[in-house]
């Protein structure tokens, strides 16, 4: 998969529920690639700030991202993971930034 666009998801999480967030992230490790995203990784707080986590998912275009989002909304395992997050309330805020890949000059 060509990764021209990267969706960087920044999560503000409840620091007392990091284990719940980590379980949520682990589920995405197989779901995201199955839905068409190029998972670059989920990143948990380690040292310093204890309530910020990140995920980075690559796509070849914004159109590919939209197709991926549609697949997520239709997939039973993805819906179950979203529901797990809502029920356990460990994500306090979630924002997305779309970045483009810097390529060597031609």
Secondary structure, DSSP 8 states (H G I E B T S, - for coil): ----EEEEEEEEE-GGGHHHHHHHHHHHHHHHHHHT-EEEEEE---SS-SSEEEEEEEESSHHHHHHHHHHHHH-HHHHHHHHHHHHHT-EEEEEEEEEE------
